[in-house]
Amino acid sequence: MTDRVHLDRPRLLHLLEAMERIRLFEAKCVELYQTQKILGFLHLYDGEEAVSVGVIEALRPEDAVVATYREHGQALARGIGMDVLMAEMLGKVEGCCRGRGGSMHIFDAKKRFYGGNAIVGGGLPLAIGVALGDKMQGREAVTVCFFGDGAAGEGEFHESLNLAALWQLPVLFVCENNLYSMGMALGRAEVDTDIARHAGGYTMPAEAVDGMDVVAVEAAARRALEHVRGGGGPAFLECRTYRFRAHSMFDAQSYRTKEEVAAWRDKGPILRLTRWMTETGLLHAGDQAAIEERVKAEIEAAVAFAEAGTLEDPADLLKFVSMENVPQEGAVR
């Protein structure tokens, strides 16, 4: 653990609960998916909780977040209500996107949460646009852009870093490096697996941090944000982490061994924090059980809210959809 962030027992319990909310929320989502109450794709954040919690703890309300399609953790950490998030997962009108976004397209304008994005690396140019808009309008805000290691192989990764540095935009790039882009090991896709070093060519400060240590992530995020807020232009943070579950619910995981997953689970962010807190006397008997009981009650209330919600009226399905270039019935094509 690091001592660069002021720590006390209430603060650490807060971080623990923030990660437990993500972990237990997604465990419930798996149950709902298996009973076909959640449909479509489901990409879980299990194992990566320290990244979203650590980074977003360092943000201000006016800052913006652009996420990936594995964004439940970022959405919860950003303060999007668990009830409207669950309603969105179940495709209900009461969801944050009226049920039209589902698992992969969580959006909340009031929270300045401009993700997720289903395209690998698709959020990078969007983050540039948000940051440019803030800068042109004189807003003192930072845009944080989350993306995976797979996005580092996309052209828009380099284009976005170049523009951010060229225009000195207030962007914090956060790479969630979980070692696999779907089923492709990082070492088989990149000749240089030190992704933080990729940012060096664009003259911005870059740091690699242990993404399984929530305190280390927050400390690194605060250092990077200090640079950005001070007018120094963009910064880059590579959080080296690991996803415990499959890429998606349809992934056989033939590209990695059970032993590898077990080894990473043993140093997972929740387990790591609770071990450290126990060793230092900051975690008392019953603390974690109380947190889990409180979070599970919140989840059950969210599920009840979502299940009692309403589905979109079929007559309204074309509402909010541009029909400008869609041929009409009877039209000459």
C-alpha positions, 0 to 999 in steps of 0.5 A: 500500500502507499501512504501518499493519500491520507488514510484513516479507518472511515476512509478505508471502509468507504473504499472497501464498500465502494468496491464491494458495491461493484462486485456484488452488483455484478454478481447479481447481474450474473444471476439475472442474466442466467434467468434471462432477465438481462439480455444481450451482452454482459461484460463484467468488471470483477477484479478491476474494481480498484481502478474505477474506485481509485480514479473516480474518488479523485474527480470533482462533480464538474469532471467528465467520464468516458467509459468502455463497454465494461462500465458498470464499475465506473457508473457506480463509482461515479454515483449513478444510482444503483436502482436506475442502473439496474433498471437500465440493465433490465431494459426498463423505461425507469433506467438512466437511458430509458432502457435503450442503452442496456449493459453496454451503453450507460449514460448520465448527462447529470453525472457527466458520464459519457460512456460506455461505448461498444467499440474498442477504443471508441471513447478516445476521440469522444473524450477529446471532443468533450475536453475540447468543448470544456476548454473552449467554453472556459470550464475548469473540468477534466475529462477522464477516459477509460479504455482497455489494453486492446485499444492501445493497438487502435489507430484512434489511440494514437490520434487521440493522444496526439491531439490531446497533447497538440491542443493541450487538452485537460484529459486523463487517459486511464488504460485498464490493462487486464492483459487480454483484449478479449482472448488476445494476450497483450504480449502477442499483440504488442511488441512493447507491452509497457503501454504507459511508455506509448504515451511518451511519444506524445510528450505527456507524463505517464505512470504505470500503477498496480491496478489491484491496489485502490490506494495506489490508484487513487494516489497516482490519479491525484498526481496526474490530475494535479498536472492536468488541472494545473494547465499542463495538458494531458496525462496518462495512467496505466493501471495493471489489473486483471479480470477474474471472469470471462471477457463476456458471458459467451467466452470459453476462456481457452486462452488462459489457465485456471491456475493463472486466474486463481493466482490473480484472485489471491491478490484481488483488490478487495482481498488485498485491501481487507488483508492490509486493513486487518494487519494494521488493525483498521478492519474490525470483526464484523466490518466486512459482513456489515458492509456486505449486508448493507450492499446486498440490501441496496441491491435487492431494493434496486432489483425490486425497483427494476422489476417493477419498472415498465417496458417501452411502449412499442408505439414509442420505439422510433422516438429519439431515432432519426428517420431522415435517411430511412426509405419510407414504405412505397418510396422509390429506392 
